[in-house]
Amino acid sequence: MAKLYYDERNRRTLAELAPNTKAAAMKWYAFCEKHGIEILIYNAMRTEAEQRANVEKGVSGTMKSYHLVGQAIDFVPANKDGKVNWGWYERDDIQMAVKEAKRLGFTWGGDWWNFIDKPHLQYDKIAYGQDKKLATAPTTSVPKPAPKPSTSVSGTSVYVVKKGDTLGAIASKYKTTVAKLQAANEIKNANTIYVGQKIKVPASTYTVKRGDTLGEIASRAGVTVANLQALNGIKDANKIRVGQKLKLQ
């Protein structure tokens, strides 16, 4: 079995992880090796300063990142010559690797709807920050489904709250609802937003991907199949195509 192009770097990065996360990640990496799936694992542990900078840039959506506690990795597909490409996540072998990661207990950021993060795998079968001691017999049971917030994202917008803004006014501006903004930003009280706060605004459209069904899209968007059919002029709910852009609201 030939070594992957980035084997040495990948192993150094995996060594930074918390114990149970590392055990699962090494099993995943062995799977990638066995099948010759070229990847670069470029990030594991992250400092608070690094995470804050990512949030400010809009490349991360929370300061409660699993990277801060050693329970996450970021990877990018590569080829045998070491070239990496963030557009290769739909490659068949990468999708096979993602499926295996989820079987081992990882959640994939590419399944998220409020903030799609395809490089990201996080080990949240153990509570945040609680992976401190290796279990005597690590399990590989089927993981819980990835979180599916109320709407999909084909490009999340970010709005910075200004003096006099209300969540209702922001929702109206972006043709969405207060409830969806609250869900996307974990806002419990709609009346407690502050000047300078960055509000993620879920997109109102979704681009159909391979394997999608209208029922699944409707469920994740928090609407009914009939709503989607009416909004998009779809007569047969079983006839949608890859690349088709659907209105969600």
C-alpha positions, -999 to 999 in steps of 0.1 A, spaced: 0 0 0 16 32 -12 18 62 11 -4 92 3 14 123 -10 9 143 22 13 113 46 39 128 69 21 162 72 -13 144 77 0 123 105 16 153 123 -18 171 121 -38 142 133 -14 139 163 -28 172 176 -63 157 182 -80 148 215 -77 110 222 -110 95 210 -112 119 181 -76 109 171 -85 72 173 -115 77 150 -96 100 127 -67 75 124 -92 48 113 -106 72 87 -71 80 75 -62 43 72 -94 39 51 -82 67 28 -48 50 26 -62 17 18 -83 31 -11 -56 55 -23 -78 86 -16 -54 115 -17 -61 143 8 -43 170 27 -53 173 63 -43 209 69 -58 219 102 -67 203 136 -61 223 167 -68 260 165 -62 289 190 -89 313 200 -71 341 182 -71 320 150 -107 311 154 -117 347 160 -99 358 129 -118 331 109 -151 343 122 -143 379 113 -134 368 78 -166 349 75 -150 316 69 -163 302 102 -196 308 119 -189 303 156 -164 308 183 -175 275 198 -154 256 172 -146 219 177 -111 229 165 -105 247 198 -109 214 218 -92 190 194 -123 174 181 -122 185 144 -100 185 113 -101 203 80 -91 185 48 -89 193 11 -89 168 -18 -56 163 -36 -42 142 -64 -12 119 -67 10 148 -77 1 168 -45 -22 193 -62 -51 203 -40 -84 217 -51 -114 229 -30 -136 221 -60 -130 183 -58 -153 174 -28 -179 159 -52 -152 135 -65 -165 99 -61 -136 88 -39 -139 119 -17 -176 112 -12 -167 76 -3 -142 90 23 -169 114 37 -193 85 40 -167 65 60 -160 95 83 -197 98 91 -199 60 98 -170 65 123 -189 92 141 -179 124 125 -202 152 113 -194 166 79 -197 204 74 -208 198 38 -241 185 52 -248 218 70 -274 241 57 -268 274 74 -230 274 69 -217 249 44 -181 239 53 -169 211 31 -134 208 45 -147 203 80 -151 171 100 -160 172 137 -162 145 162 -194 155 181 -205 121 192 -185 131 223 -198 164 239 -179 196 231 -146 197 250 -152 164 268 -128 142 247 -101 141 274 -95 104 281 -94 75 256 -123 52 261 -113 16 269 -132 4 238 -138 31 212 -170 25 194 -178 31 157 -216 31 159 -237 49 133 -235 86 141 -264 109 147 -276 127 116 -259 160 108 -279 191 120 -304 203 95 -314 239 103 -345 255 88 -331 265 54 -304 258 28 -275 279 18 -262 285 -17 -243 315 -4 -249 329 31 -250 367 34 -238 385 64 -255 417 77 -239 440 103 -265 454 127 -268 492 126 -283 516 151 -321 514 149 -322 480 133 -346 453 144 -345 416 135 -379 421 119 -366 449 96 -336 428 87 -358 398 79 -380 420 57 -350 434 39 -338 400 30 -373 385 24 -370 359 51 -385 355 86 -374 364 121 -376 327 131 -352 317 103 -327 345 113 -330 334 150 -323 297 140 -294 306 118 -277 328 144 -288 310 176 -307 341 188 -331 332 216 -347 366 221 -354 385 188 -353 418 207 -317 414 219 -295 422 189 -268 449 192 -250 474 169 -221 457 152 -235 422 155 -230 401 124 -262 384 113 -260 354 90 -288 355 64 -296 321 49 -301 321 12 -335 318 -3 -325 294 -30 -310 260 -32 -291 243 -61 -300 207 -65 -272 182 -60 -268 146 -70 -290 123 -49 -313 151 -37 -351 146 -36 -377 173 -33 -389 157 -1 -355 160 16 -350 196 4 -384 206 17 -377 190 50 -344 208 54 -358 241 43 -387 238 67 -414 239 40 -437 214 24 -431 197 -10 -463 214 -22 -448 248 -13 -417 240 -33 -437 228 -63 -458 259 -62 -429 283 -58 -409 266 -87 -437 255 -110 -428 218 -106 -457 196 -117 -440 162 -109 -422 162 -75 -400 133 -87 -386 153 -116 -359 176 -104 -324 178 -120 -289 183 -108 -280 220 -110 -316 232 -109 -320 263 -87 -351 261 -64 -367 290 -46 -373 282 -9 -395 311 1 
